[in-house]
Structures are given as C-alpha cells and as structure tokens.
Amino acid sequence: MGEGRRVRVWWSLGLLRSELVTVFRRWRTLALFGVLAGVPLLVGIAVRIETRNGGTVGGGPRGDNGPAFLEQVSNNGLFLTFASLAATLPFFLPMAIGVVAGDSVAGEAGGGTLRYLLVAPAGRTRLLVVKYASVLAFCVVATLVVALSGLIVGFALFPVGEVTTLSGTTIPLSAGMLRALLIALLVAGSLVGIAALGLFVSTVTDSGIAAMATTVGLLITVQIVDTIPQLHVVQPYLFPHYWLSFADILRDPVQWTGIAKNLGLQALYAAVFGSAAWARFTTRDVTA
C-alpha cells in the first residue's frame, strides 16, 4: 500500500513538473512576461520625464490628482513597485492569467493531446489539479515579474530611502521591502478567482482561442459592472472588487479587513468554479 502511494506521489510530481515546463517554455508565456515587465519601465520613464524639472505627477501642486502611489515614486523608487502592481492588476495581470488558464485544458483538447494525457494513470481529477496548480504558479511568477521589474527600474531612476506609509509614518527601507514582497504575494492571491474561472471555461470547450477570449471577455464585463454605481449591491461579490485592498499593507498599523475580504472572496470563487470545472472535466466525453 505504501509503495503504491509513493508511486502515485512521484507520478503526480512528475506530471506537475512536466506541466510547468510546458507552460513556462511557451513563446506566448515569455511574451506575456515581457509585456508585464515592460509596464514598470514605461511608468518609470514617464514619471522620470514629468518630474525631471521639478514637476509633479497628477497636475496638482502636490500631485493630489495622481493615481495612488504614483506621486510618491519620484521621492522613493520603491513606490514604483507598488504603482506597477496597481497599474497591472486591473487588466494586464488578470488578462495574462485568463490566457493561460483558458488554454490549460481547451488547448490540449484542441491540439489532440488531451486524450493521450487521460490514457496515463494520473486520473482526471489529478490532471485537473495539476493544471490548476500550474496556473497558480504562473500567477505567482507573473506578479513577481512585475514587482521585480518595478523594483529594478525604481532603484535605477529614483532615490531610495526610508518609506513613508499611507498613514504618514516612516519605516526603514528593509521593512518597506518586506511589505513589497507581501503585497506581491497578496496580488498573486487576488488572481486565484480568475484562474479558477478560466479553468472552468477551459473545460467546456475544445477551442483554446475561444476559452481565452471568453475568459478575458468575462473579466472585462465584470470590471465594467464593478464600476457602475447602480449595481453596488452585487459589487462586493465580484472577484475584482477588493483587488486594490493590498494598499492597506502600507498603512500603519496594517488594515486587514479589506485584505481578508479579498482573500475570502478569491477562495470562494476558487471553490465554486474549481468544483464546476471538476464536475465538467470528470464527466466530459473527450473525442479530440
């Protein structure tokens, strides 16, 4: 019994390793990483140009009209990391996740390789778990790409020192770096819901392109609904509603209420759409 369980564990780890290699070696994945890494560079250059003669970001005398974090980038390059995550989270990061998640199963079905994967002794449930785990790994790596790019560009273009929190207090740079890492992990956690939604969509079609387009379309639709005041009743239940709660990490003391609501909502979406994906995938007739 123990030997059989050990064999299954090694088989699962091998399947996960193979899936991760497949996902991260695709040219599409590398292109997505390139786009994500380019956003902090563009933001940093734009802020540098606007503030090179003593100007401010946002048009007000103290940059009061600028986006969150953006007006502070010129004073501390670490804030470019926060600004980049805030800029990419509404669309670029979830779009990239939607592309990878939407193609995870449908791409295999459309390419004719899903049948051969199911012939292996992994089982449908284990294969689906591996697919979702690889998408979650992409969530983490994609978020770290944005954060690391923002950190490098910020340190290269702007002065770096003690960090002034959103509450007005000052913390050492080392503490600011730790909070930046925590923020990056929270942003990655914010993408769990869209990853599960994309995985479910991927199980209901054999077209990878259709699954990716549907997932991105749903993302855009939900984002629009979340901005309509008349729909405020349903907005707290939409997966992107608390995405920017990570900003509370930069308060002193840290405000955990919004962050807890965000992570709880993401877990709910993962449970609902993960279960729906499992129900669909374990009963579908694979003919590709």
N, C-alpha and C positions, 0 to 999 in steps of 0.2 A: 504493500500500500504506500509506504514512504517513498519507495523508489519510483513508483508511478507518478506520485505527486511532484517529485523532484524533476522528473522528465517534463511534466506539463509546465512547470515554472520556467525551466530553461527554454522550452519551446516558445512560451509567451514572451520571454525576454528577447529571444532571437527574432520573433515576429515584430516586436516593438522596435528593435534596433534596425531591422530592415525597412520598416515604415518610416522611421525618422530619416534614414539615409535617403530614401526615395523623395520625401518631402523637401528636405533641405538641399538636395542636389539639383532640383529642377531649376531651369533658367528663369521660369516665372517667379519662383520664390526669391531668387537672387535679385531679380529686377524689383520686386516689392521691397526688399531690404534697401536697395539703392534709392528708391523713391523716399522711403521713410527716413533714411539717413540724410537725404538732401534737404528735408524740411527745416531742421535746425540751422543748417548752413544758410539757407535763404533768409530765414528770420534774423539770424545773427548779422548777416551782411546788411540787411535792411535797417536794423536798429543802429548799426555802426554808422551807416551813411547819414541817417537822420539826426544822430546826436554828435557828429564829429565837430560841429561848430558851436557846441553848447546847447543845441536844441533839445527838445523833449519829445517823447513818443506819446501821441494821442491828441496833440493840439492844444491842451490846456497848459497853464503855467507850470503845473507840477505833473503833467501827464495824466490828469484826472479822467480824461476821456479814453485813455488807452485800455487795452484788454488786461485782464488780471495777469500779474507778474511782468508784463511786457515793459512797463515803465521803469521797472527796477533792474532790468538787465544791464543797462549801461553803468550802474553802480556796483553790480556784483554779477560776474559771469555765471555763477551757479544758477541764477534765476533763469538763464536760457534753457536749462534742463526742464524746469517747471513749465515755462512758457511753451516749449516744444511739445511736451506731453499734452498740455491743454489745447494746443493747436491741432494736434493729430488725432486726439481721442474722439472728437465728434464725427469724423468721417474717414480719414486716411487709415488709422489702425483698424477700426471695425470693418472697413471695406476689404482690407488685406485678409483679415480673419474670415470674412464671408467668402472670399475667393477660395481660400484653402479648404475651409470646411465644406463648402458647396461641392467641391470637386472630389472630396475624400472617398465617397462611395460611388457617386454617379460617374466619376471619371473612370473608375475601374470597370463599372458595368458597360459604359460606352466603348471602352477600349477592348472589351472582351476578356479581361484578366480576372474579373471577379469570380467567375465560375471556377477557375483554377485555384484561387485562394480558398474557396469554400470546400474544395476537394481535400485540402490539407486537414490534419486532425485538430485544427485550432478551434473549430466551432464558431457559429455565427456570433454568439454573444461575446466571446473573447476577441474576435476580429473587430467587432464594433467598438469595444472598449479600447483596443489598440489604436483604432482610427481616431477616436476622441482624444486619447492621450497625446497623440502626435499633433493634433490641432492645438491642444492646450500648451504643448511645448513650443509651438510656433507663436502663440500668444505671448509667452514669456520672452522669447528671443526677440521678437519684433519690438516689444516695448523696451527692452534693454538696448536695442539698436538706436532707437530714438533718444533714450536717456543718455547713452554714451556719446552719441554724436553731439547732442546739446552740451554735454559737459566739456568735450574737447574743444568745440567751437567757442563756447563761452569763456573758457580759460585762455584761449588764444587771442580773442578780440577784446576782452574787457577785464578790468581789475577784479581781483578776487580777495575776499577777506571775510570778516565776521558777517553772519547772516541776520538781517533784521526780519523778524517774523511779521505776519499779518496783524499781530496784536501789538506791535511796536517794540517788543523786547528784542534783545540781541543774544544770539547763541554763537558758539565757536564754529568755525568752518567745518571741523570734523563732525560736529553734531548735525550741521546742515547737510553734509554728505550722507550721513546715515538716514536722515529724513528723506533725502532724494532717492535713496535705494528703496526705502519703504514705500514712497509714493509710486515708484516704478512697479513694484510688486502689486500695489493696490490697483493701478491702472490695468495690469495684466489680469488681475482678478475681475475687473469690470467687464472683461471681454468673454467671460465664461458663458454668459447667456446667449450672446450672438453666435458663439461657437456651437452651442447645443442646437440652436435654431437652424444654423447652416447644415449641421449633420443630419437633422431630421429631413430638411428639404432634399438633401442628397440621397436619402433612401427612397424617395417617392418618384424619382425619375432616373432614366438611364442616360440622360444627357448632362455632361458636366457643365457645359456652357449655360444650359437652362437653369441648372441648380445654382450656379454662381450668380447669374442675372437675377433670379428670384430672391436669393438671399440679400443681395445688395439693394434690390428694389424694396424689400420689406424693411431694410434698415433705413432707407431714405423716407419711406412712408411713416414709420414710427417716429423718426426725428421730426418730421413736419407736424404730426399730431401732438408731439410733446411741446410745441411752441404755440399752439392755438389756445388762447385763454378760455374760450368757451368749453374746452374739453378738460378742464382742470380736475374733474372728478376721476378720470381714468389715468391721468398722467403719472401719479405715484406708482402705478402698476406697470409702467412701461420700462423696459430694461435700461434705456439710456438716461432715465430721469435723474438718477443720483450720481452719474458718472463723474462730475466735477467736484464731488464731495472730498476728493483727495486733497483739495486745497486746505482742508481743516487740519491736516498734518502740520501745516506751517503756522498754526495758532499756538499760543502759549497761555494756558495748557491746551493740549490737543483736544479737539471736539470730536468725539467718536460716534455721535448719534447718526449723522448722515452717512458715515462710512459703514456702520453696522447695517443700516437700511439698504445700502447699495449691495453689500456682500450677501445679505439675506435674500434680496431680490434676484441676484445672479444665481444663487443656489436653487431658488425656486424654479427659475427658467431652465436651469440645467436638469433638475429632476423631472419637470414636466416634458420638455422636448427630448431629453435623453430617453425617457420611458417610451415616448411616442416613436422615436427612432428605433428603439429595440423591438417594440411591437411590430413595426412595419418591416424591419430588416429580417427578423426571425421567421416571418411568415410569407415573405415575397417569393415569387417564382422567378428564379434567376435563369433567364434564357440566353443572355448575351454570351 
